[in-house]
């Protein structure tokens, strides 16, 4: 962990099982289940967690935007669509890279970017 950096992102997940299926299908994420009321998101390649899914939190647009990184934006875009995500902003270029925005089945808005 690094001082003054993002450490953990918690996403609303009114339907915990549906959220786990979506994020597993779209990104290959794994989870630590803590009963029916919370699920930790395992950090890829590590033993700790990078976030959680919380059925008690309200979902929706306008909340802090979580931005994920991808080595292959087009493959990630296809994975999000195949998993049932709704693309809200098609891939666009910006100085230094490309990104797109999507909502998960609960309505949380996220973005994914890649370097140019």
C-alpha positions in Angstrom: 0.0 0.0 0.0 1.1 3.5 -0.7 0.5 6.7 1.3 -2.3 8.9 -0.2 -3.3 6.5 -2.9 -6.5 4.7 -3.6 -6.6 1.5 -1.6 -10.1 0.0 -1.8 -13.2 0.7 -3.9 -16.6 -0.4 -2.7 -19.4 -0.9 -5.2 -23.1 -1.1 -4.6 -24.4 -4.5 -5.3 -28.2 -4.8 -4.6 -28.0 -8.3 -6.1 -24.7 -9.7 -4.8 -24.7 -12.9 -6.9 -25.5 -11.0 -10.1 -22.7 -8.5 -9.4 -20.2 -11.4 -8.8 -21.3 -13.1 -12.0 -20.9 -9.8 -14.0 -17.4 -8.9 -12.7 -16.2 -12.5 -13.0 -17.5 -12.7 -16.6 -16.3 -9.3 -17.6 -12.9 -9.1 -15.9 -12.2 -12.5 -14.3 -12.4 -11.2 -10.8 -12.5 -13.5 -7.8 -14.2 -12.8 -4.5 -14.0 -13.5 -0.7 -17.5 -14.1 0.5 -18.3 -12.8 4.0 -21.9 -14.1 4.1 -24.9 -12.7 2.2 -24.1 -9.1 3.1 -20.7 -8.5 1.7 -18.1 -9.8 -0.8 -14.5 -8.7 -1.0 -12.9 -8.3 -4.5 -9.6 -10.1 -4.5 -6.6 -8.2 -6.0 -5.4 -10.1 -9.1 -2.3 -12.0 -8.4 -2.3 -11.2 -4.7 -3.7 -12.3 -1.4 -5.3 -9.1 -0.4 -8.4 -7.2 -1.6 -8.8 -4.2 -3.8 -12.5 -3.6 -3.1 -15.8 -5.0 -2.1 -19.4 -5.5 -3.2 -22.0 -4.2 -0.7 -25.7 -4.9 -1.1 -26.6 -2.2 1.4 -25.1 0.7 -0.6 -27.2 2.6 -3.1 -26.1 2.1 -6.8 -26.3 4.6 -9.6 -24.6 7.2 -11.8 -23.1 10.3 -10.3 -21.2 8.6 -7.6 -17.4 8.6 -7.6 -16.2 7.2 -10.9 -14.0 4.1 -10.7 -11.6 3.8 -13.6 -10.0 0.5 -14.4 -6.9 -0.1 -16.6 -6.8 -2.5 -19.5 -3.9 -3.8 -21.6 -6.4 -4.5 -24.4 -9.3 -2.0 -24.4 -11.2 -3.6 -27.2 -11.1 -7.1 -25.6 -12.3 -5.5 -22.3 -15.1 -3.7 -24.1 -16.2 -7.0 -25.6 -16.0 -8.7 -22.2 -18.1 -6.0 -20.6 -20.8 -6.3 -23.3 -20.8 -10.1 -23.2 -21.2 -10.0 -19.4 -24.3 -7.8 -19.7 -22.8 -4.4 -19.0 -24.3 -1.4 -20.8 -21.8 0.9 -22.6 -22.7 4.5 -21.8 -19.8 6.1 -23.7 -18.2 4.3 -26.6 -14.3 4.3 -26.7 -12.9 7.7 -27.2 -9.4 9.1 -27.4 -7.9 11.6 -24.9 -4.3 12.8 -24.5 -2.4 9.7 -23.5 -4.9 7.0 -24.3 -8.4 5.7 -24.9 -11.3 4.9 -22.6 -15.0 3.9 -22.4 -17.7 4.1 -19.7 -20.2 1.4 -18.8 -22.8 0.6 -16.2 -22.9 -2.7 -14.4 -26.2 -4.6 -13.8 -26.8 -2.6 -10.6 -26.4 0.8 -12.3 -22.9 1.6 -11.1 -21.0 3.6 -13.7 -17.3 2.7 -14.2 -14.7 3.5 -16.9 -11.9 1.5 -18.4 -8.8 3.1 -20.0 -5.6 2.1 -21.8 -2.4 4.0 -22.8 -2.0 5.4 -26.3 
